[in-house]
Amino acid sequence: MQHVEGSSNEIWLSQPPKYTTFRVNKLKKFDLKNLVNFLSAQSKELNCSQLPKFYFLRPDCLVVEQWPPYLIPDKLKCEHEVVVDALCAAAVLRGAHVFAPGVMGLSPDCKVGEKVDIYGDLEGHCKRGLKIKYTGKKVYVGTGILKMSRYELYDNGIQPRGIAVHTLLPASRLPVVNESISPKGEILLQNLPSIVCGWVVDAEPNDFILDMCAAPGNKTTHLAEMSNNQAKIIAIDKTKLKTDKIRINCELQAITCVKIYFYDSTKICSNTRGLNGEPPFQPKTFDKVLLDAPCSGLGQRPQLNNKMTPKMLQSYKFMQRKLFEAAAKVLKVHGKLVYSTCTVTVDENEALVAWALKKFPFMKLIPAEPLLGGPGLANCGLTDDQRLLVQRFGPEDDPLRQVDAIFKDTIGFFIAAFTKIQ
């Protein structure tokens, strides 16, 4: 079984969550007035008297809900339209502006400052620079204000950058809100299950932690902040470009307890220790290991199109197994290994856990607490007792565990935790 199939699951995946989550940096002071002022300015722009609801799930997790239901995106529609690629359209539905590289088509009569309807190209057939109305398969994702002319987008010989359309209201009614409300690393846009993953690792001062496949560093920085910048964290990724992103995130968020290396995590364990604390590392080195594994990403929402081939899909589990084997080796006895993905396939989730328990008898499945998502899927290699120890974020109802509504309306995600017993 490769996919989690069914019409209800497919509909769920095609829609964005009904809220936006931020991780709040405990090492810096976040002023909630910045959010209120930002939303107030948008409410005036939309002629709306009511702000979206916002609240904290935990001190480090801020939730911002949709605009009220009487604010109807269709009422903002106009005669002009811009066509964007599917990735850009998905971002708009999550509450983003339209950036120039995502713009495929724009009619010549659209002028900067005019209102435009934003449509996503569902099939990828819209040719870049299209001047006429696109008649292919498309979906309305919001309305905004045009900020760049056709000349700036296509004709001046320079790769366009910056905001091309200032989104007023996505079709999802999510506020257009991002880190710019507090741009010095006080908050970070992060999916809710990704934040939960940090809670499961539960970094504490003096923990020696390995974050494998760590770029861009969202979970790395969360672990550092949870430990009050007092854990010793090694963040690994395969290329310098990726590790540079981790370094930038750490600097922005005032984190100093992370050492960053570009290295192949499948080769992270060796009987020969690296020089000056660099990889590779000897067996049984780390108190905690986070393996947020490279995956098919089929839990991302909304998914407006999917170009994943069966061959590509099959390749992930083999890489994940190699990474898990390395993670299990460098973990100390009685240490904690947290495995996570942002996909919905069984092969990369429940089946990976079942494989690991069979392959490594010295690894024991433990509760991935706090258990906020649903249990693992039934009849996918895990017993009911084992299913209750992992958590899968998705739309499924399961009598084994009741799940609060907010944790069913996330991206698709999976978390399992293990300890080494010998």
C-alpha positions in Angstrom: 0.0 0.0 0.0 1.7 3.2 -1.1 -0.9 6.0 -0.8 -3.6 6.8 1.7 -6.4 6.7 -0.9 -10.0 7.8 -0.8 -12.1 10.7 -2.0 -12.3 12.3 1.5 -8.5 12.2 1.9 -8.0 13.6 -1.6 -10.4 16.5 -0.9 -8.7 17.2 2.4 -5.3 17.3 0.7 -6.6 19.7 -2.0 -7.7 22.3 0.7 -5.5 24.4 3.0 -5.8 24.3 6.7 -8.2 26.8 8.2 -5.5 28.6 10.2 -1.9 29.7 10.2 0.6 28.8 12.9 3.7 30.6 14.1 6.4 29.3 16.3 7.3 32.0 18.9 11.0 32.3 19.8 11.4 32.2 23.6 14.9 33.7 23.3 13.4 36.9 22.1 10.5 39.1 23.1 7.5 38.9 20.7 5.1 41.9 21.0 1.6 40.7 20.2 0.7 44.3 19.3 2.6 43.8 16.1 0.1 41.1 15.0 -2.9 43.2 16.1 -1.6 46.2 14.2 -0.9 44.1 11.1 -4.3 42.5 11.1 -6.0 45.9 11.8 -4.3 47.4 8.7 -5.6 44.5 6.6 -9.1 44.8 8.1 -9.2 48.4 6.9 -8.0 47.3 3.5 -10.8 44.8 3.3 -13.4 47.1 5.0 -13.9 44.4 7.7 -14.8 45.4 11.2 -13.8 42.0 12.8 -10.3 40.7 13.2 -9.4 37.0 12.8 -9.2 35.1 16.1 -5.7 34.3 17.4 -4.5 32.5 20.4 -1.6 30.5 21.9 -1.7 26.6 22.0 1.5 26.8 24.0 3.8 29.7 24.8 5.8 28.8 21.6 2.8 28.2 19.3 0.6 31.0 18.0 -2.5 30.2 15.9 -4.2 32.8 13.6 -7.6 31.7 12.2 -9.5 32.8 9.1 -11.3 36.1 8.5 -14.9 36.0 9.5 -17.3 34.1 7.1 -19.1 37.2 6.1 -16.0 38.3 4.3 -16.5 36.5 1.0 -13.6 36.4 -1.5 -16.0 36.1 -4.5 -17.3 39.6 -3.8 -13.9 41.0 -4.4 -13.6 39.5 -7.9 -12.9 41.8 -10.8 -12.5 41.7 -14.6 -8.7 41.4 -14.7 -6.8 38.2 -13.9 -3.3 36.9 -13.4 -2.4 33.3 -13.8 0.3 31.8 -11.5 1.9 28.3 -11.3 0.4 25.7 -9.0 3.0 26.1 -6.2 2.4 29.9 -6.1 -1.4 29.3 -6.1 -1.0 26.9 -3.1 1.0 29.6 -1.3 -1.7 32.2 -1.9 -4.3 29.9 -0.4 -2.0 29.6 2.7 -1.9 33.4 3.0 1.0 34.6 0.8 1.5 37.4 -1.7 2.3 36.5 -5.3 6.0 36.7 -6.0 7.2 37.5 -9.5 8.7 34.2 -10.5 5.3 32.5 -10.0 3.5 34.7 -12.5 2.8 32.9 -15.8 0.1 35.0 -17.5 -1.0 38.7 -17.4 -3.1 40.6 -19.9 -1.5 43.8 -21.4 -4.4 46.0 -20.2 -3.7 45.3 -16.5 -2.1 48.3 -14.9 -0.1 48.6 -11.7 -2.4 49.5 -8.8 -5.4 47.8 -10.3 -7.3 44.9 -8.6 -6.6 41.5 -10.2 -8.1 38.0 -9.6 -5.4 35.3 -9.0 -5.9 32.0 -10.7 -3.7 28.8 -10.3 -2.7 26.9 -13.4 -3.7 23.3 -12.4 -2.1 21.5 -15.4 1.1 23.6 -16.0 0.1 24.4 -19.5 0.1 28.2 -19.3 3.1 29.6 -21.2 5.1 32.2 -19.3 4.3 35.7 -20.6 0.8 34.7 -21.9 -1.0 37.9 -22.9 -4.5 36.6 -23.6 -7.0 35.1 -21.1 -5.9 31.6 -20.1 -8.5 29.0 -21.0 -6.9 25.9 -19.6 -7.8 24.2 -16.3 -7.4 26.8 -13.5 -8.8 27.6 -10.1 -9.5 30.9 -8.4 -7.2 31.4 -5.4 -7.7 35.0 -4.4 -7.8 38.7 -5.3 -5.0 41.2 -5.0 -3.5 44.5 -6.2 -1.0 44.4 -9.1 2.4 45.7 -8.1 4.5 44.9 -11.2 3.8 45.7 -14.9 4.2 43.2 -17.8 7.4 45.0 -18.7 8.9 44.4 -15.3 7.8 40.8 -15.3 8.8 39.7 -18.8 10.4 42.3 -21.0 13.2 44.1 -19.3 15.8 41.3 -19.6 16.1 40.9 -15.8 14.9 38.0 -13.8 12.0 39.5 -11.9 12.0 39.5 -8.1 9.8 40.7 -5.3 6.0 40.9 -4.9 4.1 41.0 -8.2 0.6 40.9 -6.6 -0.2 42.1 -3.1 -2.8 39.6 -2.0 -5.9 41.2 -0.4 -7.9 38.1 0.3 -7.2 34.4 -0.5 -10.1 32.2 -1.5 -9.3 30.4 1.8 -10.0 33.6 3.8 -6.7 33.2 5.6 -5.0 36.4 6.6 -2.0 37.4 4.6 0.4 37.3 7.5 4.1 36.3 7.8 7.3 36.9 9.7 7.4 40.5 8.6 5.1 41.4 11.5 8.2 40.8 13.7 11.2 40.4 11.4 14.1 40.0 13.8 13.6 36.3 14.5 10.9 36.6 17.1 8.5 34.4 15.2 8.7 31.8 12.4 5.9 30.5 10.1 5.8 26.8 10.8 3.3 24.0 10.3 1.6 22.8 13.5 2.8 19.1 13.3 6.3 20.4 12.7 6.1 22.3 15.9 4.7 19.2 17.7 7.7 17.3 16.4 9.9 19.6 18.4 7.8 19.0 21.5 8.3 15.3 21.0 12.1 15.6 20.9 11.8 17.7 24.1 15.3 19.3 24.0 16.6 20.1 27.5 19.8 22.0 28.6 22.9 19.9 28.3 21.3 17.4 25.9 23.7 16.3 23.1 21.4 16.3 20.1 21.9 15.4 16.4 19.5 16.9 13.8 20.0 14.9 10.6 18.8 16.4 7.3 18.3 19.7 9.2 17.9 22.4 6.5 16.5 25.0 6.5 16.8 24.7 10.3 13.2 25.3 11.5 13.2 22.3 13.8 16.9 22.8 14.7 16.2 26.3 16.0 13.1 25.1 17.9 15.2 22.5 19.7 17.7 25.2 20.6 15.0 27.5 21.9 13.3 24.8 23.9 16.6 24.1 25.7 17.0 27.9 26.4 20.0 27.8 24.0 21.8 25.4 26.4 21.7 22.1 24.6 24.6 21.0 22.4 23.1 20.5 18.9 24.8 19.2 15.8 22.9 20.1 12.6 23.8 18.1 9.4 22.8 18.5 5.8 24.3 17.3 2.6 25.3 20.5 0.8 26.8 23.9 1.8 23.9 25.7 0.3 21.5 23.9 2.7 23.8 24.4 5.7 24.1 28.1 4.9 20.3 28.3 5.3 20.5 26.7 8.8 23.3 29.2 9.7 21.2 32.2 8.6 18.2 31.0 10.6 20.3 30.4 13.7 21.9 33.9 13.5 18.5 35.5 13.0 17.0 33.8 16.0 20.0 34.5 18.3 21.0 30.9 18.6 24.6 30.0 19.5 24.4 26.3 20.7 24.2 24.8 17.2 27.2 23.5 15.2 26.5 23.1 11.6 28.2 20.8 9.1 27.5 19.7 5.5 27.9 15.9 5.5 26.1 12.8 4.2 23.9 11.7 7.2 23.8 8.1 5.9 27.6 8.0 6.8 27.3 9.9 10.0 28.4 6.9 12.2 31.9 5.6 12.1 34.3 3.9 14.5 36.7 6.7 13.7 35.8 10.0 15.3 36.0 13.2 13.2 38.5 15.8 14.0 37.6 18.7 16.3 34.1 17.4 17.0 33.2 17.2 13.3 31.4 14.3 11.7 31.5 11.3 11.5 30.6 10.3 15.1 31.2 7.1 17.0 28.3 4.8 17.9 26.3 5.7 21.0 27.2 9.4 21.0 23.9 11.3 21.1 21.3 11.7 23.8 18.6 12.5 21.2 18.5 12.2 17.4 15.9 13.9 15.2 15.5 12.3 11.8 13.0 14.5 9.9 13.5 12.4 6.8 13.5 13.4 3.2 10.2 12.2 1.9 7.7 12.4 -0.9 6.0 15.4 0.7 2.5 14.2 -0.1 1.1 15.6 3.1 1.6 19.2 2.0 -1.7 21.2 1.7 -3.1 22.4 -0.5 -2.0 20.1 -3.3 -3.2 21.5 -6.5 -1.3 19.1 -8.7 1.1 16.2 -8.1 3.8 15.1 -10.5 5.2 12.4 -8.3 5.9 9.2 -10.3 5.7 5.7 -8.9 9.5 5.3 -9.4 10.2 8.5 -7.5 7.8 7.4 -4.7 9.5 4.1 -4.3 12.9 5.7 -3.9 12.2 7.5 -0.6 11.8 4.4 1.6 15.3 3.1 0.8 16.9 6.5 1.6 14.9 6.6 4.9 16.0 3.2 5.9 19.7 4.1 5.4 19.2 7.2 7.4 17.4 5.4 10.2 20.1 2.8 10.4 22.7 5.6 10.9 20.5 7.3 13.4 20.1 4.1 15.5 23.8 3.6 15.6 24.8 7.0 16.9 22.0 7.0 19.5 23.1 6.3 23.1 21.5 3.5 25.1 18.3 4.9 26.7 18.4 7.8 24.3 15.5 9.0 22.2 15.2 8.9 18.4 12.4 10.8 16.8 11.4 10.0 13.2 9.1 12.2 11.2 7.9 12.9 7.7 5.5 15.3 6.0 3.9 12.7 3.8 0.8 10.4 4.0 2.2 7.2 2.4 2.3 4.0 4.4 5.7 2.9 3.1 7.3 6.0 4.6 5.5 5.9 7.9 3.9 2.9 9.5 5.8 0.4 7.3 9.1 2.2 8.0 8.4 1.8 11.8 7.5 -1.9 11.4 10.7 -2.4 9.3 12.8 -0.7 11.9 11.4 -2.7 14.8 12.2 -5.9 13.0 15.6 -4.9 11.7 16.9 -3.4 14.9 15.7 -5.5 17.9 17.6 -3.1 20.2 15.2 -0.3 19.3 12.0 0.0 21.2 8.9 2.1 20.1 7.9 4.6 22.8 5.0 7.1 23.0 5.7 10.1 20.7 4.4 12.4 23.4 2.6 14.7 23.4 0.2 12.5 21.4 -1.9 15.1 19.6 -2.4 13.5 16.2 -4.3 10.4 15.4 -2.9 6.8 15.8 -1.1 5.0 13.0 -3.3 3.5 10.3 -4.7 0.0 11.0 -3.6 -3.1 9.0 -0.4 -1.4 7.9 2.2 -3.4 9.8 1.6 -2.2 13.4 -0.4 -3.7 16.2 -3.1 -1.6 17.9 -0.7 -1.0 20.9 2.0 0.2 18.5 -0.4 2.4 16.5 -1.2 4.2 19.8 2.4 5.1 20.3 2.9 6.9 17.0 0.9 9.9 15.6 -0.4 10.5 12.2 -1.9 13.9 11.3 -4.7 13.6 8.8 -8.5 13.5 8.4 -9.0 9.9 9.5 -11.2 9.1 12.5 -10.1 6.2 14.6 -11.8 4.9 17.8 -8.4 4.2 19.3 -7.8 8.0 20.0 -9.9 11.1 19.8 -8.2 14.0 18.2 -9.0 17.7 18.7 -10.2 19.4 15.5 -7.2 21.7 15.1 -4.9 18.7 14.9 -7.0 17.1 12.2 -6.8 20.2 10.0 -3.0 20.3 9.6 -0.7 19.2 6.8 -0.3 15.4 6.6 2.5 14.4 8.9 3.8 11.4 10.9 5.9 11.1 14.1 7.3 8.1 15.8 9.7 7.9 18.8 12.1 5.2 19.7 14.6 4.4 22.5 17.7 2.1 22.4 17.5 -0.6 25.0 21.0 -2.0 24.6 
